[in-house]
Amino acid sequence: MGFWDSVGNAAKGAIDTIERNNADAEELIGRYQREDDDFLKEKLRSGNYAQKIAATKLLKERGYGSN
């Protein structure tokens, strides 16, 4: 296996991880829509990557961070 094969495999792995995190975040957005702002702020502070993406999107929709 050559250098470029290794680079290609690493890139494919990174893309797969990003796609998986985005899918997880989209699912969480649906679940988190009913939660209050404090819940979302806590997920933003201490959640995993997908939880932070979902919380950020919902808080922005609610007007946070638009200043």
C-alpha positions in Angstrom: 0.0 0.0 0.0 1.4 3.3 -1.1 1.4 6.7 0.5 -1.6 8.0 -1.5 -3.6 4.9 -0.7 -3.1 5.7 3.0 -4.1 9.3 2.5 -7.2 8.2 0.6 -8.2 5.7 3.3 -7.7 8.4 6.0 -9.8 10.8 4.1 -12.6 8.3 3.5 -12.6 7.5 7.3 -12.9 11.2 8.1 -15.8 11.7 5.7 -17.6 8.6 7.1 -17.2 10.0 10.6 -18.5 13.5 9.6 -21.5 11.9 7.8 -22.3 9.7 10.8 -22.1 12.8 13.2 -24.3 14.8 10.9 -26.9 12.0 10.8 -26.8 11.7 14.6 -27.2 15.4 15.0 -30.2 15.6 12.7 -31.9 12.9 14.7 -31.1 14.7 18.0 -32.5 18.0 16.6 -35.9 16.3 16.4 -35.7 15.1 19.9 -34.2 18.3 21.4 -36.8 20.6 19.9 -39.1 20.1 22.9 -36.3 20.8 25.4 -35.8 24.1 27.1 -32.8 26.5 26.5 -31.0 25.4 29.7 -31.0 21.8 28.6 -29.6 22.8 25.2 -26.9 25.0 26.9 -25.9 22.0 29.1 -25.5 19.8 26.0 -23.5 22.5 24.3 -21.1 22.5 27.3 -20.9 18.8 28.1 -22.3 16.8 25.2 -20.6 14.7 22.6 -20.0 16.2 19.1 -23.4 15.4 17.6 -25.2 16.7 20.7 -23.2 20.0 20.5 -24.1 20.3 16.8 -27.8 19.8 17.5 -27.8 22.2 20.5 -26.0 24.9 18.6 -28.4 24.7 15.7 -31.5 24.9 17.9 -30.1 27.7 20.1 -29.3 29.7 16.9 -32.9 29.2 15.7 -34.1 30.5 19.1 -32.1 33.7 18.6 -28.9 33.0 20.6 -25.6 34.0 19.1 -27.1 36.2 16.4 -25.4 39.4 17.9 
